[in-house]
Amino acid sequence: MRLKQVSVFLENKTGRMAAVTRVLAARGINLRAFCIADTANFGILRIIVNNPEEALQALRDEGFTANFAEVIAVEVPDSPGGLATVLETLDAGGVNIEYLYAFCEKCRDNALVIFRVEDVDAAVNALEPTGIRVVPSDEVYSM
């Protein structure tokens, strides 16, 4: 259920994201989802890839500061109110969401959203009884 998200610290300079993608491409690593949060001086690139262990090692080998964060991938009905239902379910379970971002592909006929939460187990326990599917990591990595 838990996914390994690779988080990469980047200086806010021309070409830094290109350098990350070049390193991943050279190792045959495919980006599945990504987001970036930035300030005037730096950014944090968050990525889901098909081989997180290899990606982390490749980036560190090339001098990038990178680490893992645990996240979950949740199937969200691709219809008005779909995300609201998931968010309300997590809220009812007392789960704090640190951030979320959309996945590049759909899962079956649903949207796929990556959630970083304070307590992964509490999130899974809140979602599963309601029929909201938390997608297994091997399925996400192979998309």
PLY file of the C-alpha trace (Angstrom):
ply
format ascii 1.0
element vertex 143
property float x
property float y
property float z
element edge 142
property int vertex1
property int vertex2
end_header
0.00 0.00 0.00
2.84 2.38 0.75
4.68 4.00 -2.10
8.21 5.31 -2.06
8.20 8.85 -3.34
11.61 10.24 -4.22
12.05 13.83 -3.03
14.87 15.82 -4.61
16.19 19.13 -3.29
16.96 21.44 -6.20
18.57 24.83 -6.39
16.34 27.21 -8.29
18.71 27.43 -11.27
18.32 26.92 -14.97
18.77 23.30 -16.00
18.42 21.59 -12.61
15.19 19.76 -13.47
16.64 18.82 -16.84
19.63 17.32 -15.04
17.36 15.18 -12.86
15.43 13.87 -15.83
18.66 13.16 -17.71
19.98 11.07 -14.80
16.75 9.08 -14.60
16.59 8.56 -18.37
20.18 7.30 -18.45
19.22 4.58 -15.95
16.00 3.65 -17.76
13.79 5.03 -14.99
10.33 6.20 -16.01
8.51 9.09 -14.29
4.94 8.16 -13.34
3.92 11.30 -11.40
5.64 14.44 -10.19
5.15 17.80 -8.57
7.42 20.61 -7.52
7.15 23.12 -4.70
9.49 26.06 -4.97
10.68 29.24 -3.34
12.93 31.94 -4.72
16.09 29.91 -3.99
15.22 26.22 -4.07
12.57 23.66 -4.87
11.59 20.16 -3.85
10.80 17.85 -6.73
8.58 14.95 -5.66
8.43 12.01 -8.04
6.89 8.58 -8.34
8.94 6.35 -10.62
8.87 2.74 -11.78
12.03 1.89 -9.77
12.38 4.12 -6.69
15.46 2.43 -5.21
17.41 2.76 -8.47
16.23 6.37 -8.90
17.36 7.37 -5.42
20.77 5.78 -5.90
21.23 7.30 -9.37
20.39 10.79 -8.13
22.65 10.50 -5.10
25.46 9.16 -7.31
25.17 12.36 -9.36
25.35 14.60 -6.28
21.67 15.38 -5.76
20.26 15.54 -2.26
17.40 13.05 -2.39
15.44 10.87 -0.01
12.31 8.76 0.30
8.94 9.78 1.71
6.06 7.37 2.21
2.89 8.22 0.30
-0.24 6.39 -0.80
-1.99 6.28 -4.16
-5.75 6.48 -3.91
-8.31 5.81 -6.63
-10.63 8.78 -6.82
-13.86 8.66 -8.80
-13.36 10.78 -11.90
-16.57 12.72 -11.43
-17.70 15.88 -9.67
-17.34 15.36 -5.92
-15.02 12.35 -6.22
-12.09 14.03 -4.51
-14.40 15.65 -1.95
-15.61 12.20 -0.88
-12.05 10.95 -0.35
-11.04 14.10 1.54
-14.15 13.93 3.75
-13.41 10.28 4.52
-9.86 11.11 5.59
-11.12 14.06 7.63
-13.66 11.83 9.39
-10.80 9.42 10.19
-8.77 12.23 11.74
-6.10 12.01 9.04
-4.07 15.14 8.33
-3.04 15.59 4.69
0.34 17.24 4.21
0.01 17.51 0.43
-1.38 15.71 -2.60
-0.94 15.70 -6.36
-2.46 13.98 -9.35
-0.98 10.95 -11.05
-0.25 11.09 -14.79
-2.46 8.12 -15.67
-5.89 6.88 -14.72
-6.37 3.71 -12.74
-9.11 1.75 -14.45
-11.74 4.49 -15.02
-10.77 6.53 -11.98
-8.31 9.32 -11.33
-5.29 8.46 -9.21
-4.10 10.90 -6.55
-0.91 10.70 -4.48
-1.39 11.63 -0.82
1.29 12.45 1.73
-0.35 12.08 5.14
0.90 12.21 8.71
-0.20 8.63 9.43
-0.34 6.20 6.50
-1.92 3.40 8.54
-4.70 5.69 9.78
-5.37 6.83 6.21
-5.59 3.28 4.89
-7.80 2.27 7.82
-10.12 5.22 7.15
-10.39 4.61 3.40
-10.60 0.85 2.93
-13.83 0.17 4.89
-15.64 2.75 2.74
-14.65 1.01 -0.49
-12.15 3.68 -1.50
-9.24 1.79 -3.03
-5.68 2.40 -1.96
-3.67 1.12 -4.92
-0.85 -1.35 -4.14
2.67 -0.08 -4.79
3.56 -2.78 -7.34
0.53 -1.82 -9.42
1.48 1.87 -9.34
5.13 1.27 -10.20
4.13 -0.84 -13.20
1.68 1.69 -14.71
0 1
1 2
2 3
3 4
4 5
5 6
6 7
7 8
8 9
9 10
10 11
11 12
12 13
13 14
14 15
15 16
16 17
17 18
18 19
19 20
20 21
21 22
22 23
23 24
24 25
25 26
26 27
27 28
28 29
29 30
30 31
31 32
32 33
33 34
34 35
35 36
36 37
37 38
38 39
39 40
40 41
41 42
42 43
43 44
44 45
45 46
46 47
47 48
48 49
49 50
50 51
51 52
52 53
53 54
54 55
55 56
56 57
57 58
58 59
59 60
60 61
61 62
62 63
63 64
64 65
65 66
66 67
67 68
68 69
69 70
70 71
71 72
72 73
73 74
74 75
75 76
76 77
77 78
78 79
79 80
80 81
81 82
82 83
83 84
84 85
85 86
86 87
87 88
88 89
89 90
90 91
91 92
92 93
93 94
94 95
95 96
96 97
97 98
98 99
99 100
100 101
101 102
102 103
103 104
104 105
105 106
106 107
107 108
108 109
109 110
110 111
111 112
112 113
113 114
114 115
115 116
116 117
117 118
118 119
119 120
120 121
121 122
122 123
123 124
124 125
125 126
126 127
127 128
128 129
129 130
130 131
131 132
132 133
133 134
134 135
135 136
136 137
137 138
138 139
139 140
140 141
141 142
